[in-house]
Structures are given as C-alpha cells and as structure tokens.
Amino acid sequence: MGMTKSSSALPGDRRVRRTRAALQRALIDLVEERDLSQISVADVVDRAEVNRSTFYGHYRDVHELAEAACTSMIDDLIGFVLALDPAHANPSDPPEDPDPPLTAFFAHFAEHAGLYRSLLGSTGSARVIEHVRLRTMAAAHSSGQLPATDDAPPPDTADPSGIPHDVPAAFVAGALIGVATDWLQRGCPRTPTEMTILTKPLMAALSAGTGTPRTS
C-alpha cells in the first residue's frame, strides 16, 4: 500500500516531505481560523486531503504536528536571536530603530500572529511553548552576547536540553517569549519598532549585570 511506503520511507524521500508539508500547511491554515484546542486530526486530514492512516504515519497527534509546522518559523526566529546585541549601548540620539534584529524578532511574531497566538497562548500547546523556549535559550547561549562555554555547538544542531545551566540565556529566552506572547494576546497594540524601544534597555541592563564583554 502507498501509505505503508510513505510512513516507512527515508526522511529525505520526496513523497514523505510533500505529505508532511501538506499536513503542516493545513494546520497553519486552520490555526488562522480557530484555536489549536479546537482542531482535530479529522480537521487536518480533511484540509490536507489525506487519510488518518497517513497522518499517523507521520505524527502522533495535532500537537506534534503543530511543533513540526512551526519549526521552520522558529528557526527564522532563532536567527534574529543570534543577531541580537544586548551589550551594545544605545547612542545618545537613538535612531528610529535602535536594534533591527530585535525589531525583526517582533515583526516575525506579528507576521504569524494567528499561529503563535494559538500555539503560545493559554489554550495552546505546552509542548510547543517548551520547544520554542528551549530553542531560543540555546540560541541565546550560543550567540556570543551572553556567557557561554567555548565548546557550545551551533544552535541549529545543538540539543537544547544538553546546554549547561545558563541563567542569563534562560532569562533572555523566557523574557523574549513572554513579552512577545503578551503582546500577541493583546492584539499587537504597539508596532515591532515600539516593542524594540521598550525591550532594548531591559536587554542592555541584563548584559551589563552579567558582565558580558562589550562589543564595538
């Protein structure tokens, strides 16, 4: 049967990737319409035009699919975290955008507001929230802007659960995700640039408090 081949094929198989992409796109579309808690496997397979056996050949449940669906977007978000420079002091005459990577971080959330609002909100997925937090913490740990071990692997290949106990990195991850989630739940009342202006001094204070070396 084709379904058996699809579920047992190597991860690089094009048919497997197409099926997973279809399921992920279906979930992303559905999350824009209703909360994650209201989406069933039946809803997903109907939207993706596949059967339930195919779904379970790839994912255990909707929450696992949700984690997979936002992985690529999380990786985009991680790129912004890696580019953040909390140690860089604001100039005396601040520009309109004092930290473009931080603004891009908030803009990323705003662009996918429906998905993140559902996944990170009170009715979302605890597993996805933890996945986002750990990936962000790993990026903060490996960014070079916070204290880190010299042998830390790059965040795109690191096992986030295997990084050392890094309080500043955990603080930054929790703070960024918490601030962004609150902003989303309130309907993004401020622009991404305004969020940067409010958040930047807090990150600079953290950097100063941990003794992170200043960058030029």
NUSE-807497 format. One record per residue (C-alpha): residue number from 1; residue in one letter; y, x, z. Coordinates in nm, 3 decimals, always signed. Layout:
REM NUSE-807497
<r><resi>NUM</resi><resn>A</resn><north>Y</north><east>X</east><up>Z</up></r>
...
//
This chain:
REM NUSE-807497
<r><resi>1</resi><resn>M</resn><north>+0.000</north><east>+0.000</east><up>+0.000</up></r>
<r><resi>2</resi><resn>G</resn><north>+0.352</north><east>+0.120</east><up>-0.074</up></r>
<r><resi>3</resi><resn>M</resn><north>+0.460</north><east>+0.057</east><up>+0.285</up></r>
<r><resi>4</resi><resn>T</resn><north>+0.197</north><east>+0.293</east><up>+0.418</up></r>
<r><resi>5</resi><resn>K</resn><north>+0.311</north><east>+0.568</east><up>+0.186</up></r>
<r><resi>6</resi><resn>S</resn><north>+0.674</north><east>+0.510</east><up>+0.283</up></r>
<r><resi>7</resi><resn>S</resn><north>+0.604</north><east>+0.533</east><up>+0.654</up></r>
<r><resi>8</resi><resn>S</resn><north>+0.380</north><east>+0.842</east><up>+0.625</up></r>
<r><resi>9</resi><resn>A</resn><north>+0.577</north><east>+1.034</east><up>+0.364</up></r>
<r><resi>10</resi><resn>L</resn><north>+0.757</north><east>+1.355</east><up>+0.445</up></r>
<r><resi>11</resi><resn>P</resn><north>+1.116</north><east>+1.311</east><up>+0.577</up></r>
<r><resi>12</resi><resn>G</resn><north>+1.254</north><east>+1.459</east><up>+0.255</up></r>
<r><resi>13</resi><resn>D</resn><north>+1.084</north><east>+1.202</east><up>+0.038</up></r>
<r><resi>14</resi><resn>R</resn><north>+1.348</north><east>+1.018</east><up>-0.165</up></r>
<r><resi>15</resi><resn>R</resn><north>+1.189</north><east>+0.679</east><up>-0.107</up></r>
<r><resi>16</resi><resn>V</resn><north>+1.196</north><east>+0.731</east><up>+0.270</up></r>
<r><resi>17</resi><resn>R</resn><north>+1.561</north><east>+0.833</east><up>+0.255</up></r>
<r><resi>18</resi><resn>R</resn><north>+1.651</north><east>+0.535</east><up>+0.037</up></r>
<r><resi>19</resi><resn>T</resn><north>+1.477</north><east>+0.293</east><up>+0.272</up></r>
<r><resi>20</resi><resn>R</resn><north>+1.641</north><east>+0.439</east><up>+0.580</up></r>
<r><resi>21</resi><resn>A</resn><north>+1.980</north><east>+0.437</east><up>+0.410</up></r>
<r><resi>22</resi><resn>A</resn><north>+1.934</north><east>+0.070</east><up>+0.316</up></r>
<r><resi>23</resi><resn>L</resn><north>+1.842</north><east>-0.022</east><up>+0.674</up></r>
<r><resi>24</resi><resn>Q</resn><north>+2.136</north><east>+0.173</east><up>+0.813</up></r>
<r><resi>25</resi><resn>R</resn><north>+2.382</north><east>+0.019</east><up>+0.568</up></r>
<r><resi>26</resi><resn>A</resn><north>+2.250</north><east>-0.326</east><up>+0.657</up></r>
<r><resi>27</resi><resn>L</resn><north>+2.306</north><east>-0.266</east><up>+1.026</up></r>
<r><resi>28</resi><resn>I</resn><north>+2.656</north><east>-0.125</east><up>+0.972</up></r>
<r><resi>29</resi><resn>D</resn><north>+2.746</north><east>-0.435</east><up>+0.770</up></r>
<r><resi>30</resi><resn>L</resn><north>+2.602</north><east>-0.667</east><up>+1.034</up></r>
<r><resi>31</resi><resn>V</resn><north>+2.783</north><east>-0.493</east><up>+1.321</up></r>
<r><resi>32</resi><resn>E</resn><north>+3.111</north><east>-0.564</east><up>+1.145</up></r>
<r><resi>33</resi><resn>E</resn><north>+3.024</north><east>-0.934</east><up>+1.170</up></r>
<r><resi>34</resi><resn>R</resn><north>+2.874</north><east>-0.967</east><up>+1.520</up></r>
<r><resi>35</resi><resn>D</resn><north>+2.785</north><east>-0.773</east><up>+1.835</up></r>
<r><resi>36</resi><resn>L</resn><north>+2.487</north><east>-0.541</east><up>+1.831</up></r>
<r><resi>37</resi><resn>S</resn><north>+2.320</north><east>-0.750</east><up>+2.102</up></r>
<r><resi>38</resi><resn>Q</resn><north>+2.318</north><east>-1.046</east><up>+1.860</up></r>
<r><resi>39</resi><resn>I</resn><north>+2.147</north><east>-0.857</east><up>+1.578</up></r>
<r><resi>40</resi><resn>S</resn><north>+1.769</north><east>-0.879</east><up>+1.545</up></r>
<r><resi>41</resi><resn>V</resn><north>+1.517</north><east>-0.688</east><up>+1.338</up></r>
<r><resi>42</resi><resn>A</resn><north>+1.484</north><east>-1.004</east><up>+1.127</up></r>
<r><resi>43</resi><resn>D</resn><north>+1.858</north><east>-0.995</east><up>+1.053</up></r>
<r><resi>44</resi><resn>V</resn><north>+1.838</north><east>-0.631</east><up>+0.945</up></r>
<r><resi>45</resi><resn>V</resn><north>+1.535</north><east>-0.664</east><up>+0.718</up></r>
<r><resi>46</resi><resn>D</resn><north>+1.679</north><east>-0.977</east><up>+0.559</up></r>
<r><resi>47</resi><resn>R</resn><north>+2.007</north><east>-0.798</east><up>+0.481</up></r>
<r><resi>48</resi><resn>A</resn><north>+1.829</north><east>-0.483</east><up>+0.360</up></r>
<r><resi>49</resi><resn>E</resn><north>+1.575</north><east>-0.687</east><up>+0.161</up></r>
<r><resi>50</resi><resn>V</resn><north>+1.272</north><east>-0.513</east><up>+0.309</up></r>
<r><resi>51</resi><resn>N</resn><north>+0.992</north><east>-0.647</east><up>+0.529</up></r>
<r><resi>52</resi><resn>R</resn><north>+0.933</north><east>-0.599</east><up>+0.902</up></r>
<r><resi>53</resi><resn>S</resn><north>+0.643</north><east>-0.358</east><up>+0.846</up></r>
<r><resi>54</resi><resn>T</resn><north>+0.875</north><east>-0.129</east><up>+0.653</up></r>
<r><resi>55</resi><resn>F</resn><north>+1.132</north><east>-0.144</east><up>+0.933</up></r>
<r><resi>56</resi><resn>Y</resn><north>+0.877</north><east>-0.049</east><up>+1.200</up></r>
<r><resi>57</resi><resn>G</resn><north>+0.752</north><east>+0.232</east><up>+0.980</up></r>
<r><resi>58</resi><resn>H</resn><north>+1.088</north><east>+0.400</east><up>+1.042</up></r>
<r><resi>59</resi><resn>Y</resn><north>+1.240</north><east>+0.267</east><up>+1.367</up></r>
<r><resi>60</resi><resn>R</resn><north>+1.113</north><east>+0.126</east><up>+1.694</up></r>
<r><resi>61</resi><resn>D</resn><north>+1.394</north><east>-0.123</east><up>+1.740</up></r>
<r><resi>62</resi><resn>V</resn><north>+1.753</north><east>-0.209</east><up>+1.644</up></r>
<r><resi>63</resi><resn>H</resn><north>+1.897</north><east>+0.035</east><up>+1.898</up></r>
<r><resi>64</resi><resn>E</resn><north>+1.709</north><east>+0.328</east><up>+1.746</up></r>
<r><resi>65</resi><resn>L</resn><north>+1.833</north><east>+0.220</east><up>+1.404</up></r>
<r><resi>66</resi><resn>A</resn><north>+2.188</north><east>+0.200</east><up>+1.544</up></r>
<r><resi>67</resi><resn>E</resn><north>+2.164</north><east>+0.558</east><up>+1.667</up></r>
<r><resi>68</resi><resn>A</resn><north>+2.045</north><east>+0.673</east><up>+1.326</up></r>
<r><resi>69</resi><resn>A</resn><north>+2.309</north><east>+0.468</east><up>+1.145</up></r>
<r><resi>70</resi><resn>C</resn><north>+2.597</north><east>+0.630</east><up>+1.327</up></r>
<r><resi>71</resi><resn>T</resn><north>+2.456</north><east>+0.985</east><up>+1.329</up></r>
<r><resi>72</resi><resn>S</resn><north>+2.643</north><east>+1.095</east><up>+1.018</up></r>
<r><resi>73</resi><resn>M</resn><north>+2.965</north><east>+0.946</east><up>+1.153</up></r>
<r><resi>74</resi><resn>I</resn><north>+2.906</north><east>+1.113</east><up>+1.488</up></r>
<r><resi>75</resi><resn>D</resn><north>+2.866</north><east>+1.443</east><up>+1.305</up></r>
<r><resi>76</resi><resn>D</resn><north>+3.204</north><east>+1.384</east><up>+1.140</up></r>
<r><resi>77</resi><resn>L</resn><north>+3.346</north><east>+1.314</east><up>+1.485</up></r>
<r><resi>78</resi><resn>I</resn><north>+3.189</north><east>+1.635</east><up>+1.619</up></r>
<r><resi>79</resi><resn>G</resn><north>+3.374</north><east>+1.831</east><up>+1.351</up></r>
<r><resi>80</resi><resn>F</resn><north>+3.701</north><east>+1.706</east><up>+1.496</up></r>
<r><resi>81</resi><resn>V</resn><north>+3.595</north><east>+1.807</east><up>+1.848</up></r>
<r><resi>82</resi><resn>L</resn><north>+3.512</north><east>+2.158</east><up>+1.726</up></r>
<r><resi>83</resi><resn>A</resn><north>+3.860</north><east>+2.187</east><up>+1.575</up></r>
<r><resi>84</resi><resn>L</resn><north>+4.042</north><east>+2.082</east><up>+1.891</up></r>
<r><resi>85</resi><resn>D</resn><north>+4.255</north><east>+2.348</east><up>+2.058</up></r>
<r><resi>86</resi><resn>P</resn><north>+4.335</north><east>+2.221</east><up>+2.410</up></r>
<r><resi>87</resi><resn>A</resn><north>+4.471</north><east>+2.561</east><up>+2.515</up></r>
<r><resi>88</resi><resn>H</resn><north>+4.743</north><east>+2.563</east><up>+2.252</up></r>
<r><resi>89</resi><resn>A</resn><north>+5.073</north><east>+2.474</east><up>+2.416</up></r>
<r><resi>90</resi><resn>N</resn><north>+5.290</north><east>+2.213</east><up>+2.253</up></r>
<r><resi>91</resi><resn>P</resn><north>+5.610</north><east>+2.353</east><up>+2.103</up></r>
<r><resi>92</resi><resn>S</resn><north>+5.939</north><east>+2.271</east><up>+2.276</up></r>
<r><resi>93</resi><resn>D</resn><north>+6.027</north><east>+2.046</east><up>+1.985</up></r>
<r><resi>94</resi><resn>P</resn><north>+5.694</north><east>+1.866</east><up>+1.920</up></r>
<r><resi>95</resi><resn>P</resn><north>+5.610</north><east>+1.773</east><up>+1.561</up></r>
<r><resi>96</resi><resn>E</resn><north>+5.526</north><east>+1.417</east><up>+1.465</up></r>
<r><resi>97</resi><resn>D</resn><north>+5.158</north><east>+1.504</east><up>+1.505</up></r>
<r><resi>98</resi><resn>P</resn><north>+5.106</north><east>+1.762</east><up>+1.783</up></r>
<r><resi>99</resi><resn>D</resn><north>+4.733</north><east>+1.806</east><up>+1.713</up></r>
<r><resi>100</resi><resn>P</resn><north>+4.596</north><east>+1.690</east><up>+1.373</up></r>
<r><resi>101</resi><resn>P</resn><north>+4.225</north><east>+1.732</east><up>+1.469</up></r>
<r><resi>102</resi><resn>L</resn><north>+4.275</north><east>+1.513</east><up>+1.777</up></r>
<r><resi>103</resi><resn>T</resn><north>+4.456</north><east>+1.255</east><up>+1.564</up></r>
<r><resi>104</resi><resn>A</resn><north>+4.167</north><east>+1.271</east><up>+1.316</up></r>
<r><resi>105</resi><resn>F</resn><north>+3.929</north><east>+1.207</east><up>+1.607</up></r>
<r><resi>106</resi><resn>F</resn><north>+4.109</north><east>+0.882</east><up>+1.693</up></r>
<r><resi>107</resi><resn>A</resn><north>+4.151</north><east>+0.790</east><up>+1.325</up></r>
<r><resi>108</resi><resn>H</resn><north>+3.775</north><east>+0.826</east><up>+1.283</up></r>
<r><resi>109</resi><resn>F</resn><north>+3.717</north><east>+0.569</east><up>+1.557</up></r>
<r><resi>110</resi><resn>A</resn><north>+3.976</north><east>+0.335</east><up>+1.410</up></r>
<r><resi>111</resi><resn>E</resn><north>+3.821</north><east>+0.359</east><up>+1.063</up></r>
<r><resi>112</resi><resn>H</resn><north>+3.486</north><east>+0.245</east><up>+1.202</up></r>
<r><resi>113</resi><resn>A</resn><north>+3.627</north><east>+0.027</east><up>+1.480</up></r>
<r><resi>114</resi><resn>G</resn><north>+3.379</north><east>-0.256</east><up>+1.436</up></r>
<r><resi>115</resi><resn>L</resn><north>+3.075</north><east>-0.030</east><up>+1.461</up></r>
<r><resi>116</resi><resn>Y</resn><north>+3.198</north><east>+0.179</east><up>+1.753</up></r>
<r><resi>117</resi><resn>R</resn><north>+3.339</north><east>-0.121</east><up>+1.941</up></r>
<r><resi>118</resi><resn>S</resn><north>+2.998</north><east>-0.284</east><up>+1.927</up></r>
<r><resi>119</resi><resn>L</resn><north>+2.791</north><east>+0.028</east><up>+1.993</up></r>
<r><resi>120</resi><resn>L</resn><north>+3.006</north><east>+0.174</east><up>+2.273</up></r>
<r><resi>121</resi><resn>G</resn><north>+3.124</north><east>-0.148</east><up>+2.438</up></r>
<r><resi>122</resi><resn>S</resn><north>+2.974</north><east>-0.342</east><up>+2.728</up></r>
<r><resi>123</resi><resn>T</resn><north>+2.725</north><east>-0.522</east><up>+2.503</up></r>
<r><resi>124</resi><resn>G</resn><north>+2.635</north><east>-0.212</east><up>+2.304</up></r>
<r><resi>125</resi><resn>S</resn><north>+2.357</north><east>+0.042</east><up>+2.326</up></r>
<r><resi>126</resi><resn>A</resn><north>+2.326</north><east>+0.269</east><up>+2.630</up></r>
<r><resi>127</resi><resn>R</resn><north>+2.112</north><east>+0.499</east><up>+2.419</up></r>
<r><resi>128</resi><resn>V</resn><north>+2.382</north><east>+0.533</east><up>+2.153</up></r>
<r><resi>129</resi><resn>I</resn><north>+2.653</north><east>+0.589</east><up>+2.416</up></r>
<r><resi>130</resi><resn>E</resn><north>+2.448</north><east>+0.870</east><up>+2.568</up></r>
<r><resi>131</resi><resn>H</resn><north>+2.377</north><east>+1.016</east><up>+2.223</up></r>
<r><resi>132</resi><resn>V</resn><north>+2.750</north><east>+1.024</east><up>+2.140</up></r>
<r><resi>133</resi><resn>R</resn><north>+2.837</north><east>+1.171</east><up>+2.479</up></r>
<r><resi>134</resi><resn>L</resn><north>+2.578</north><east>+1.447</east><up>+2.459</up></r>
<r><resi>135</resi><resn>R</resn><north>+2.672</north><east>+1.542</east><up>+2.102</up></r>
<r><resi>136</resi><resn>T</resn><north>+3.041</north><east>+1.554</east><up>+2.195</up></r>
<r><resi>137</resi><resn>M</resn><north>+2.965</north><east>+1.760</east><up>+2.505</up></r>
<r><resi>138</resi><resn>A</resn><north>+2.758</north><east>+2.006</east><up>+2.301</up></r>
<r><resi>139</resi><resn>A</resn><north>+3.046</north><east>+2.043</east><up>+2.055</up></r>
<r><resi>140</resi><resn>A</resn><north>+3.298</north><east>+2.098</east><up>+2.335</up></r>
<r><resi>141</resi><resn>H</resn><north>+3.065</north><east>+2.356</east><up>+2.489</up></r>
<r><resi>142</resi><resn>S</resn><north>+3.028</north><east>+2.542</east><up>+2.158</up></r>
<r><resi>143</resi><resn>S</resn><north>+3.387</north><east>+2.509</east><up>+2.038</up></r>
<r><resi>144</resi><resn>G</resn><north>+3.515</north><east>+2.830</east><up>+2.196</up></r>
<r><resi>145</resi><resn>Q</resn><north>+3.802</north><east>+2.638</east><up>+2.357</up></r>
<r><resi>146</resi><resn>L</resn><north>+3.614</north><east>+2.583</east><up>+2.685</up></r>
<r><resi>147</resi><resn>P</resn><north>+3.395</north><east>+2.817</east><up>+2.895</up></r>
<r><resi>148</resi><resn>A</resn><north>+3.060</north><east>+2.862</east><up>+2.725</up></r>
<r><resi>149</resi><resn>T</resn><north>+2.766</north><east>+3.104</east><up>+2.715</up></r>
<r><resi>150</resi><resn>D</resn><north>+2.769</north><east>+3.370</east><up>+2.446</up></r>
<r><resi>151</resi><resn>D</resn><north>+2.430</north><east>+3.266</east><up>+2.311</up></r>
<r><resi>152</resi><resn>A</resn><north>+2.507</north><east>+2.895</east><up>+2.270</up></r>
<r><resi>153</resi><resn>P</resn><north>+2.368</north><east>+2.767</east><up>+1.936</up></r>
<r><resi>154</resi><resn>P</resn><north>+2.593</north><east>+2.575</east><up>+1.699</up></r>
<r><resi>155</resi><resn>P</resn><north>+2.620</north><east>+2.207</east><up>+1.795</up></r>
<r><resi>156</resi><resn>D</resn><north>+2.470</north><east>+2.080</east><up>+1.472</up></r>
<r><resi>157</resi><resn>T</resn><north>+2.138</north><east>+2.247</east><up>+1.557</up></r>
<r><resi>158</resi><resn>A</resn><north>+2.160</north><east>+2.254</east><up>+1.936</up></r>
<r><resi>159</resi><resn>D</resn><north>+1.958</north><east>+2.031</east><up>+2.163</up></r>
<r><resi>160</resi><resn>P</resn><north>+2.244</north><east>+1.884</east><up>+2.368</up></r>
<r><resi>161</resi><resn>S</resn><north>+2.017</north><east>+1.834</east><up>+2.668</up></r>
<r><resi>162</resi><resn>G</resn><north>+1.946</north><east>+2.207</east><up>+2.669</up></r>
<r><resi>163</resi><resn>I</resn><north>+2.302</north><east>+2.337</east><up>+2.712</up></r>
<r><resi>164</resi><resn>P</resn><north>+2.396</north><east>+2.487</east><up>+3.050</up></r>
<r><resi>165</resi><resn>H</resn><north>+2.567</north><east>+2.279</east><up>+3.318</up></r>
<r><resi>166</resi><resn>D</resn><north>+2.917</north><east>+2.290</east><up>+3.171</up></r>
<r><resi>167</resi><resn>V</resn><north>+3.156</north><east>+2.080</east><up>+3.379</up></r>
<r><resi>168</resi><resn>P</resn><north>+3.465</north><east>+2.122</east><up>+3.153</up></r>
<r><resi>169</resi><resn>A</resn><north>+3.265</north><east>+2.029</east><up>+2.842</up></r>
<r><resi>170</resi><resn>A</resn><north>+3.116</north><east>+1.725</east><up>+3.016</up></r>
<r><resi>171</resi><resn>F</resn><north>+3.463</north><east>+1.627</east><up>+3.136</up></r>
<r><resi>172</resi><resn>V</resn><north>+3.615</north><east>+1.655</east><up>+2.787</up></r>
<r><resi>173</resi><resn>A</resn><north>+3.330</north><east>+1.456</east><up>+2.631</up></r>
<r><resi>174</resi><resn>G</resn><north>+3.347</north><east>+1.182</east><up>+2.891</up></r>
<r><resi>175</resi><resn>A</resn><north>+3.726</north><east>+1.165</east><up>+2.875</up></r>
<r><resi>176</resi><resn>L</resn><north>+3.749</north><east>+1.153</east><up>+2.495</up></r>
<r><resi>177</resi><resn>I</resn><north>+3.476</north><east>+0.891</east><up>+2.458</up></r>
<r><resi>178</resi><resn>G</resn><north>+3.615</north><east>+0.690</east><up>+2.749</up></r>
<r><resi>179</resi><resn>V</resn><north>+3.971</north><east>+0.691</east><up>+2.616</up></r>
<r><resi>180</resi><resn>A</resn><north>+3.860</north><east>+0.608</east><up>+2.262</up></r>
<r><resi>181</resi><resn>T</resn><north>+3.632</north><east>+0.326</east><up>+2.381</up></r>
<r><resi>182</resi><resn>D</resn><north>+3.905</north><east>+0.171</east><up>+2.595</up></r>
<r><resi>183</resi><resn>W</resn><north>+4.145</north><east>+0.194</east><up>+2.301</up></r>
<r><resi>184</resi><resn>L</resn><north>+3.894</north><east>+0.024</east><up>+2.071</up></r>
<r><resi>185</resi><resn>Q</resn><north>+3.818</north><east>-0.254</east><up>+2.318</up></r>
<r><resi>186</resi><resn>R</resn><north>+4.192</north><east>-0.329</east><up>+2.341</up></r>
<r><resi>187</resi><resn>G</resn><north>+4.217</north><east>-0.361</east><up>+1.964</up></r>
<r><resi>188</resi><resn>C</resn><north>+4.374</north><east>-0.017</east><up>+1.899</up></r>
<r><resi>189</resi><resn>P</resn><north>+4.724</north><east>-0.113</east><up>+2.027</up></r>
<r><resi>190</resi><resn>R</resn><north>+4.855</north><east>+0.239</east><up>+1.957</up></r>
<r><resi>191</resi><resn>T</resn><north>+4.828</north><east>+0.448</east><up>+1.642</up></r>
<r><resi>192</resi><resn>P</resn><north>+4.598</north><east>+0.753</east><up>+1.632</up></r>
<r><resi>193</resi><resn>T</resn><north>+4.907</north><east>+0.979</east><up>+1.646</up></r>
<r><resi>194</resi><resn>E</resn><north>+5.039</north><east>+0.797</east><up>+1.952</up></r>
<r><resi>195</resi><resn>M</resn><north>+4.700</north><east>+0.839</east><up>+2.117</up></r>
<r><resi>196</resi><resn>T</resn><north>+4.717</north><east>+1.212</east><up>+2.044</up></r>
<r><resi>197</resi><resn>I</resn><north>+5.063</north><east>+1.239</east><up>+2.201</up></r>
<r><resi>198</resi><resn>L</resn><north>+4.930</north><east>+1.074</east><up>+2.517</up></r>
<r><resi>199</resi><resn>T</resn><north>+4.597</north><east>+1.262</east><up>+2.531</up></r>
<r><resi>200</resi><resn>K</resn><north>+4.705</north><east>+1.612</east><up>+2.428</up></r>
<r><resi>201</resi><resn>P</resn><north>+4.881</north><east>+1.701</east><up>+2.759</up></r>
<r><resi>202</resi><resn>L</resn><north>+4.571</north><east>+1.599</east><up>+2.954</up></r>
<r><resi>203</resi><resn>M</resn><north>+4.351</north><east>+1.831</east><up>+2.749</up></r>
<r><resi>204</resi><resn>A</resn><north>+4.605</north><east>+2.112</east><up>+2.782</up></r>
<r><resi>205</resi><resn>A</resn><north>+4.604</north><east>+2.064</east><up>+3.159</up></r>
<r><resi>206</resi><resn>L</resn><north>+4.223</north><east>+2.086</east><up>+3.165</up></r>
<r><resi>207</resi><resn>S</resn><north>+4.233</north><east>+2.407</east><up>+2.962</up></r>
<r><resi>208</resi><resn>A</resn><north>+4.491</north><east>+2.559</east><up>+3.197</up></r>
<r><resi>209</resi><resn>G</resn><north>+4.292</north><east>+2.453</east><up>+3.501</up></r>
<r><resi>210</resi><resn>T</resn><north>+3.969</north><east>+2.613</east><up>+3.381</up></r>
<r><resi>211</resi><resn>G</resn><north>+4.139</north><east>+2.937</east><up>+3.287</up></r>
<r><resi>212</resi><resn>T</resn><north>+4.042</north><east>+2.911</east><up>+2.922</up></r>
<r><resi>213</resi><resn>P</resn><north>+4.191</north><east>+3.201</east><up>+2.727</up></r>
<r><resi>214</resi><resn>R</resn><north>+4.497</north><east>+3.101</east><up>+2.527</up></r>
<r><resi>215</resi><resn>T</resn><north>+4.481</north><east>+3.121</east><up>+2.152</up></r>
<r><resi>216</resi><resn>S</resn><north>+4.767</north><east>+3.239</east><up>+1.941</up></r>
//
